[in-house]
Amino acid sequence: MYRRLRDIREDRDLNQQAVARMLHVSQATYSRYESGALDIPSAALMALADFYNTSVDYLLGRTDEPLPYPKP
């Protein structure tokens, strides 16, 4: 379901375990995030957007613009 999460992770040559550690979750939990089997908490989405220097909308496929929004 969240194909872009997998794609952006793979583009940066990261494995699920590395991203899971950054989020303080298990690899299995992160795998379920990527597959859509488990809803991603908003705090995790924000952390991923910051980590990948993009927007939550980009990660969720709501926009094709990878640049993050300007911060106030």
Biopython code that builds the backbone (N, CA, C, O; Angstrom):
import numpy as np
from Bio.PDB.StructureBuilder import StructureBuilder

atoms = [
    (1, "MET", "N", (0.814, -1.186, 0.000)),
    (1, "MET", "CA", (0.000, 0.000, 0.000)),
    (1, "MET", "C", (0.864, 1.258, 0.000)),
    (1, "MET", "O", (0.569, 2.204, -0.731)),
    (2, "TYR", "N", (1.915, 1.287, 0.798)),
    (2, "TYR", "CA", (2.793, 2.448, 0.869)),
    (2, "TYR", "C", (4.060, 2.170, 0.075)),
    (2, "TYR", "O", (5.161, 2.154, 0.625)),
    (3, "ARG", "N", (3.892, 1.954, -1.215)),
    (3, "ARG", "CA", (5.013, 1.605, -2.092)),
    (3, "ARG", "C", (6.115, 2.661, -2.047)),
    (3, "ARG", "O", (7.298, 2.330, -2.123)),
    (4, "ARG", "N", (5.731, 3.929, -1.923)),
    (4, "ARG", "CA", (6.730, 4.989, -1.922)),
    (4, "ARG", "C", (7.659, 4.865, -0.716)),
    (4, "ARG", "O", (8.838, 5.204, -0.814)),
    (5, "LEU", "N", (7.152, 4.388, 0.412)),
    (5, "LEU", "CA", (8.023, 4.173, 1.578)),
    (5, "LEU", "C", (9.121, 3.171, 1.248)),
    (5, "LEU", "O", (10.287, 3.376, 1.584)),
    (6, "ARG", "N", (8.735, 2.097, 0.594)),
    (6, "ARG", "CA", (9.728, 1.095, 0.220)),
    (6, "ARG", "C", (10.696, 1.655, -0.814)),
    (6, "ARG", "O", (11.907, 1.461, -0.709)),
    (7, "ASP", "N", (10.157, 2.349, -1.814)),
    (7, "ASP", "CA", (11.002, 2.877, -2.882)),
    (7, "ASP", "C", (12.033, 3.872, -2.350)),
    (7, "ASP", "O", (13.208, 3.793, -2.707)),
    (8, "ILE", "N", (11.606, 4.800, -1.507)),
    (8, "ILE", "CA", (12.539, 5.808, -0.996)),
    (8, "ILE", "C", (13.585, 5.164, -0.078)),
    (8, "ILE", "O", (14.738, 5.593, -0.048)),
    (9, "ARG", "N", (13.180, 4.144, 0.662)),
    (9, "ARG", "CA", (14.141, 3.422, 1.518)),
    (9, "ARG", "C", (15.175, 2.708, 0.661)),
    (9, "ARG", "O", (16.373, 2.785, 0.932)),
    (10, "GLU", "N", (14.713, 2.015, -0.372)),
    (10, "GLU", "CA", (15.622, 1.281, -1.243)),
    (10, "GLU", "C", (16.514, 2.224, -2.050)),
    (10, "GLU", "O", (17.678, 1.907, -2.296)),
    (11, "ASP", "N", (15.983, 3.379, -2.466)),
    (11, "ASP", "CA", (16.789, 4.360, -3.199)),
    (11, "ASP", "C", (17.979, 4.836, -2.367)),
    (11, "ASP", "O", (19.005, 5.241, -2.915)),
    (12, "ARG", "N", (17.839, 4.787, -1.069)),
    (12, "ARG", "CA", (18.921, 5.216, -0.171)),
    (12, "ARG", "C", (19.725, 4.035, 0.371)),
    (12, "ARG", "O", (20.509, 4.176, 1.311)),
    (13, "ASP", "N", (19.515, 2.877, -0.237)),
    (13, "ASP", "CA", (20.244, 1.653, 0.133)),
    (13, "ASP", "C", (20.125, 1.327, 1.610)),
    (13, "ASP", "O", (21.098, 0.931, 2.251)),
    (14, "LEU", "N", (18.922, 1.498, 2.146)),
    (14, "LEU", "CA", (18.650, 1.152, 3.538)),
    (14, "LEU", "C", (17.817, -0.116, 3.595)),
    (14, "LEU", "O", (17.018, -0.383, 2.697)),
    (15, "ASN", "N", (18.005, -0.898, 4.652)),
    (15, "ASN", "CA", (17.130, -2.044, 4.846)),
    (15, "ASN", "C", (16.050, -1.678, 5.869)),
    (15, "ASN", "O", (16.138, -0.651, 6.543)),
    (16, "GLN", "N", (15.058, -2.516, 5.968)),
    (16, "GLN", "CA", (13.961, -2.241, 6.898)),
    (16, "GLN", "C", (14.445, -2.147, 8.333)),
    (16, "GLN", "O", (13.928, -1.344, 9.110)),
    (17, "GLN", "N", (15.417, -2.947, 8.688)),
    (17, "GLN", "CA", (15.929, -2.944, 10.059)),
    (17, "GLN", "C", (16.502, -1.580, 10.424)),
    (17, "GLN", "O", (16.279, -1.099, 11.535)),
    (18, "ALA", "N", (17.230, -0.952, 9.515)),
    (18, "ALA", "CA", (17.839, 0.356, 9.796)),
    (18, "ALA", "C", (16.770, 1.421, 10.025)),
    (18, "ALA", "O", (16.880, 2.228, 10.948)),
    (19, "VAL", "N", (15.744, 1.419, 9.189)),
    (19, "VAL", "CA", (14.672, 2.409, 9.339)),
    (19, "VAL", "C", (13.870, 2.110, 10.601)),
    (19, "VAL", "O", (13.474, 3.030, 11.317)),
    (20, "ALA", "N", (13.632, 0.849, 10.873)),
    (20, "ALA", "CA", (12.905, 0.462, 12.082)),
    (20, "ALA", "C", (13.641, 0.938, 13.334)),
    (20, "ALA", "O", (13.017, 1.429, 14.275)),
    (21, "ARG", "N", (14.966, 0.793, 13.347)),
    (21, "ARG", "CA", (15.757, 1.267, 14.496)),
    (21, "ARG", "C", (15.587, 2.767, 14.693)),
    (21, "ARG", "O", (15.445, 3.237, 15.822)),
    (22, "MET", "N", (15.600, 3.520, 13.593)),
    (22, "MET", "CA", (15.445, 4.968, 13.679)),
    (22, "MET", "C", (14.079, 5.330, 14.270)),
    (22, "MET", "O", (13.954, 6.311, 15.003)),
    (23, "LEU", "N", (13.062, 4.535, 13.948)),
    (23, "LEU", "CA", (11.704, 4.786, 14.450)),
    (23, "LEU", "C", (11.464, 4.152, 15.824)),
    (23, "LEU", "O", (10.419, 4.380, 16.435)),
    (24, "HIS", "N", (12.415, 3.366, 16.308)),
    (24, "HIS", "CA", (12.289, 2.661, 17.592)),
    (24, "HIS", "C", (11.134, 1.664, 17.566)),
    (24, "HIS", "O", (10.356, 1.562, 18.514)),
    (25, "VAL", "N", (11.043, 0.926, 16.445)),
    (25, "VAL", "CA", (10.067, -0.152, 16.307)),
    (25, "VAL", "C", (10.803, -1.386, 15.802)),
    (25, "VAL", "O", (11.961, -1.298, 15.393)),
    (26, "SER", "N", (10.142, -2.517, 15.830)),
    (26, "SER", "CA", (10.761, -3.737, 15.311)),
    (26, "SER", "C", (10.732, -3.728, 13.785)),
    (26, "SER", "O", (9.966, -2.990, 13.165)),
    (27, "GLN", "N", (11.578, -4.561, 13.199)),
    (27, "GLN", "CA", (11.592, -4.685, 11.740)),
    (27, "GLN", "C", (10.241, -5.206, 11.259)),
    (27, "GLN", "O", (9.759, -4.790, 10.206)),
    (28, "ALA", "N", (9.634, -6.101, 12.011)),
    (28, "ALA", "CA", (8.332, -6.652, 11.624)),
    (28, "ALA", "C", (7.260, -5.563, 11.601)),
    (28, "ALA", "O", (6.416, -5.533, 10.706)),
    (29, "THR", "N", (7.298, -4.677, 12.583)),
    (29, "THR", "CA", (6.338, -3.568, 12.617)),
    (29, "THR", "C", (6.555, -2.661, 11.418)),
    (29, "THR", "O", (5.599, -2.264, 10.753)),
    (30, "TYR", "N", (7.812, -2.333, 11.142)),
    (30, "TYR", "CA", (8.074, -1.465, 9.996)),
    (30, "TYR", "C", (7.647, -2.132, 8.695)),
    (30, "TYR", "O", (7.118, -1.467, 7.805)),
    (31, "SER", "N", (7.868, -3.415, 8.578)),
    (31, "SER", "CA", (7.439, -4.149, 7.394)),
    (31, "SER", "C", (5.923, -4.032, 7.203)),
    (31, "SER", "O", (5.437, -3.877, 6.083)),
    (32, "ARG", "N", (5.192, -4.107, 8.309)),
    (32, "ARG", "CA", (3.731, -3.965, 8.232)),
    (32, "ARG", "C", (3.332, -2.538, 7.856)),
    (32, "ARG", "O", (2.305, -2.339, 7.206)),
    (33, "TYR", "N", (4.127, -1.544, 8.255)),
    (33, "TYR", "CA", (3.873, -0.164, 7.806)),
    (33, "TYR", "C", (3.983, -0.097, 6.280)),
    (33, "TYR", "O", (3.087, 0.414, 5.607)),
    (34, "GLU", "N", (5.085, -0.616, 5.747)),
    (34, "GLU", "CA", (5.304, -0.548, 4.301)),
    (34, "GLU", "C", (4.236, -1.290, 3.515)),
    (34, "GLU", "O", (3.825, -0.841, 2.445)),
    (35, "SER", "N", (3.791, -2.408, 4.033)),
    (35, "SER", "CA", (2.803, -3.210, 3.304)),
    (35, "SER", "C", (1.387, -2.680, 3.460)),
    (35, "SER", "O", (0.489, -3.080, 2.719)),
    (36, "GLY", "N", (1.180, -1.782, 4.418)),
    (36, "GLY", "CA", (-0.158, -1.260, 4.660)),
    (36, "GLY", "C", (-0.976, -2.123, 5.606)),
    (36, "GLY", "O", (-2.152, -1.848, 5.845)),
    (37, "ALA", "N", (-0.352, -3.170, 6.147)),
    (37, "ALA", "CA", (-1.058, -4.044, 7.076)),
    (37, "ALA", "C", (-1.274, -3.372, 8.429)),
    (37, "ALA", "O", (-2.123, -3.802, 9.210)),
    (38, "LEU", "N", (-0.514, -2.327, 8.704)),
    (38, "LEU", "CA", (-0.606, -1.603, 9.968)),
    (38, "LEU", "C", (-0.548, -0.111, 9.662)),
    (38, "LEU", "O", (0.338, 0.346, 8.940)),
    (39, "ASP", "N", (-1.494, 0.644, 10.213)),
    (39, "ASP", "CA", (-1.489, 2.092, 10.016)),
    (39, "ASP", "C", (-0.248, 2.694, 10.661)),
    (39, "ASP", "O", (0.155, 2.302, 11.756)),
    (40, "ILE", "N", (0.341, 3.640, 9.971)),
    (40, "ILE", "CA", (1.552, 4.300, 10.470)),
    (40, "ILE", "C", (1.133, 5.446, 11.386)),
    (40, "ILE", "O", (0.367, 6.312, 10.962)),
    (41, "PRO", "N", (1.609, 5.475, 12.620)),
    (41, "PRO", "CA", (1.285, 6.594, 13.506)),
    (41, "PRO", "C", (1.788, 7.917, 12.923)),
    (41, "PRO", "O", (2.808, 7.954, 12.235)),
    (42, "SER", "N", (1.074, 8.980, 13.202)),
    (42, "SER", "CA", (1.451, 10.282, 12.643)),
    (42, "SER", "C", (2.866, 10.688, 13.076)),
    (42, "SER", "O", (3.597, 11.290, 12.290)),
    (43, "ALA", "N", (3.253, 10.374, 14.291)),
    (43, "ALA", "CA", (4.610, 10.714, 14.744)),
    (43, "ALA", "C", (5.657, 9.989, 13.899)),
    (43, "ALA", "O", (6.703, 10.558, 13.585)),
    (44, "ALA", "N", (5.385, 8.752, 13.534)),
    (44, "ALA", "CA", (6.316, 7.992, 12.696)),
    (44, "ALA", "C", (6.355, 8.572, 11.288)),
    (44, "ALA", "O", (7.426, 8.652, 10.685)),
    (45, "LEU", "N", (5.213, 8.976, 10.759)),
    (45, "LEU", "CA", (5.187, 9.595, 9.432)),
    (45, "LEU", "C", (6.002, 10.882, 9.409)),
    (45, "LEU", "O", (6.762, 11.131, 8.474)),
    (46, "MET", "N", (5.836, 11.689, 10.438)),
    (46, "MET", "CA", (6.604, 12.942, 10.510)),
    (46, "MET", "C", (8.094, 12.648, 10.635)),
    (46, "MET", "O", (8.909, 13.330, 10.013)),
    (47, "ALA", "N", (8.461, 11.647, 11.426)),
    (47, "ALA", "CA", (9.868, 11.281, 11.580)),
    (47, "ALA", "C", (10.445, 10.784, 10.255)),
    (47, "ALA", "O", (11.580, 11.113, 9.910)),
    (48, "LEU", "N", (9.673, 9.999, 9.517)),
    (48, "LEU", "CA", (10.131, 9.512, 8.217)),
    (48, "LEU", "C", (10.300, 10.663, 7.229)),
    (48, "LEU", "O", (11.284, 10.705, 6.491)),
    (49, "ALA", "N", (9.352, 11.591, 7.211)),
    (49, "ALA", "CA", (9.452, 12.746, 6.310)),
    (49, "ALA", "C", (10.698, 13.560, 6.631)),
    (49, "ALA", "O", (11.409, 13.989, 5.722)),
    (50, "ASP", "N", (10.966, 13.776, 7.910)),
    (50, "ASP", "CA", (12.178, 14.508, 8.302)),
    (50, "ASP", "C", (13.440, 13.722, 7.926)),
    (50, "ASP", "O", (14.405, 14.289, 7.413)),
    (51, "PHE", "N", (13.420, 12.435, 8.185)),
    (51, "PHE", "CA", (14.564, 11.573, 7.900)),
    (51, "PHE", "C", (14.905, 11.584, 6.409)),
    (51, "PHE", "O", (16.075, 11.662, 6.036)),
    (52, "TYR", "N", (13.871, 11.505, 5.557)),
    (52, "TYR", "CA", (14.075, 11.477, 4.107)),
    (52, "TYR", "C", (14.064, 12.874, 3.482)),
    (52, "TYR", "O", (14.205, 13.008, 2.267)),
    (53, "ASN", "N", (13.898, 13.911, 4.301)),
    (53, "ASN", "CA", (13.860, 15.296, 3.829)),
    (53, "ASN", "C", (12.808, 15.479, 2.732)),
    (53, "ASN", "O", (13.100, 15.968, 1.641)),
    (54, "THR", "N", (11.594, 15.077, 3.049)),
    (54, "THR", "CA", (10.472, 15.190, 2.128)),
    (54, "THR", "C", (9.232, 15.516, 2.936)),
    (54, "THR", "O", (9.335, 15.855, 4.114)),
    (55, "SER", "N", (8.062, 15.420, 2.324)),
    (55, "SER", "CA", (6.821, 15.698, 3.040)),
    (55, "SER", "C", (6.059, 14.407, 3.310)),
    (55, "SER", "O", (6.266, 13.393, 2.644)),
    (56, "VAL", "N", (5.188, 14.466, 4.285)),
    (56, "VAL", "CA", (4.309, 13.332, 4.573)),
    (56, "VAL", "C", (3.434, 13.048, 3.350)),
    (56, "VAL", "O", (3.203, 11.889, 3.008)),
    (57, "ASP", "N", (2.950, 14.102, 2.694)),
    (57, "ASP", "CA", (2.122, 13.916, 1.495)),
    (57, "ASP", "C", (2.871, 13.142, 0.417)),
    (57, "ASP", "O", (2.279, 12.303, -0.264)),
    (58, "TYR", "N", (4.152, 13.410, 0.254)),
    (58, "TYR", "CA", (4.945, 12.674, -0.730)),
    (58, "TYR", "C", (5.049, 11.200, -0.333)),
    (58, "TYR", "O", (4.873, 10.317, -1.172)),
    (59, "LEU", "N", (5.330, 10.939, 0.921)),
    (59, "LEU", "CA", (5.452, 9.552, 1.374)),
    (59, "LEU", "C", (4.158, 8.780, 1.178)),
    (59, "LEU", "O", (4.183, 7.587, 0.875)),
    (60, "LEU", "N", (3.026, 9.457, 1.350)),
    (60, "LEU", "CA", (1.726, 8.806, 1.218)),
    (60, "LEU", "C", (1.207, 8.769, -0.221)),
    (60, "LEU", "O", (0.142, 8.213, -0.487)),
    (61, "GLY", "N", (1.964, 9.361, -1.144)),
    (61, "GLY", "CA", (1.556, 9.346, -2.540)),
    (61, "GLY", "C", (0.507, 10.389, -2.888)),
    (61, "GLY", "O", (-0.143, 10.289, -3.928)),
    (62, "ARG", "N", (0.334, 11.390, -2.030)),
    (62, "ARG", "CA", (-0.665, 12.434, -2.283)),
    (62, "ARG", "C", (-0.119, 13.533, -3.189)),
    (62, "ARG", "O", (-0.882, 14.352, -3.702)),
    (63, "THR", "N", (1.198, 13.556, -3.388)),
    (63, "THR", "CA", (1.840, 14.495, -4.299)),
    (63, "THR", "C", (3.061, 13.807, -4.902)),
    (63, "THR", "O", (3.632, 12.893, -4.307)),
    (64, "ASP", "N", (3.442, 14.253, -6.068)),
    (64, "ASP", "CA", (4.655, 13.731, -6.689)),
    (64, "ASP", "C", (5.838, 14.668, -6.483)),
    (64, "ASP", "O", (6.923, 14.423, -7.013)),
    (65, "GLU", "N", (5.638, 15.740, -5.717)),
    (65, "GLU", "CA", (6.694, 16.706, -5.420)),
    (65, "GLU", "C", (7.493, 16.202, -4.210)),
    (65, "GLU", "O", (6.976, 16.191, -3.092)),
    (66, "PRO", "N", (8.753, 15.785, -4.426)),
    (66, "PRO", "CA", (9.512, 15.222, -3.306)),
    (66, "PRO", "C", (10.083, 16.249, -2.332)),
    (66, "PRO", "O", (10.470, 15.891, -1.219)),
    (67, "LEU", "N", (10.143, 17.521, -2.733)),
    (67, "LEU", "CA", (10.716, 18.524, -1.839)),
    (67, "LEU", "C", (9.797, 18.774, -0.641)),
    (67, "LEU", "O", (8.575, 18.790, -0.786)),
    (68, "PRO", "N", (10.382, 18.967, 0.526)),
    (68, "PRO", "CA", (9.555, 19.218, 1.713)),
    (68, "PRO", "C", (8.937, 20.610, 1.650)),
    (68, "PRO", "O", (9.416, 21.490, 0.935)),
    (69, "TYR", "N", (7.880, 20.785, 2.402)),
    (69, "TYR", "CA", (7.261, 22.111, 2.498)),
    (69, "TYR", "C", (8.193, 23.022, 3.271)),
    (69, "TYR", "O", (8.954, 22.549, 4.116)),
    (70, "PRO", "N", (8.151, 24.333, 2.995)),
    (70, "PRO", "CA", (8.968, 25.253, 3.767)),
    (70, "PRO", "C", (8.537, 25.246, 5.230)),
    (70, "PRO", "O", (7.347, 25.175, 5.535)),
    (71, "LYS", "N", (9.494, 25.318, 6.111)),
    (71, "LYS", "CA", (9.182, 25.347, 7.538)),
    (71, "LYS", "C", (8.970, 26.791, 7.968)),
    (71, "LYS", "O", (9.690, 27.690, 7.532)),
    (72, "PRO", "N", (7.961, 27.012, 8.841)),
    (72, "PRO", "CA", (7.690, 28.390, 9.280)),
    (72, "PRO", "C", (8.795, 28.943, 10.151)),
    (72, "PRO", "O", (8.714, 30.087, 10.598)),
]
sb = StructureBuilder()
sb.init_structure("model")
sb.init_model(0)
sb.init_chain("A")
sb.init_seg("    ")
for serial, (resi, resn, name, xyz) in enumerate(atoms, 1):
    if name == "N":
        sb.init_residue(resn, " ", resi, " ")
    sb.init_atom(name, np.array(xyz, "f"), 0.0, 1.0, " ", f" {name:<3s}", serial, name[0])
structure = sb.get_structure()
